[in-house]
């Protein structure tokens, strides 16, 4: 198998990791919505944590994307 | 057809070579300078008339100040407020850098790992220095989590040390990859617009939505970088 095809396959496999972001972000915002649903007055206190959590989960997905780019272009 | 990664190419504008070291003034340096000048101009213009009832620009500067001050006070406590100028500078620099990069034709200097890694390493070394300065050698007890059973310590301490040294890596990669991935996606969809002819209106609408999303991501990533800096600082000032 030549290098270019191996790169394509590797990049495609590495990108499967972003599935974790879908699960994680859905979980965070699901708990945010139920928390605000139970107690709407707590929303400004809980929202910054939701944003931090979202960014941290997104970071892990983007690590997978980074590896995919590294495999594809380096 | 240009590659979507060509936008991240660093081009020297004023080539300067000192011995064998390339210290050129590049497009990255240009946009860093524009970013710093923009923050300076905003804050100076906003605080020119020290009005008790602020006008629009002063309100904007006050909102930015209060936002970062509240973040620092809440995450590091009152002792952490002495680091507020550094945290405010960091936040505004990254924020304007991210925002200015969305302008078509501009260069996002935070989309290079060396830039974000340098900022993250400075934060890491600074926080470790603060930890040792405030607690002396007892700062090494930070790696012993309180309340852990003595038998688990040979496993937990190396894990704690490893995760501490992983901090600048994750800190820098998060910002860098968000910026790079966002801009690469914009370029990829822009390539589709031209290639699809009449039906190019679909990737165009996706691009419009993505640009809006990029604004949110720019603000969010600057916020998360700064909040994590404050949390690491909290670890340095009060161990746990």
Interface residues (C-beta under 8 A of the other chain):
Chain A: X48 X51 X52 X54 X55 X56 X58 X59 X62 X63 X65 X66 X69 X73
Chain B: X5 X170 X173 X174 X177 X178 X180 X181 X184 X220 X221 X223 X224 X227
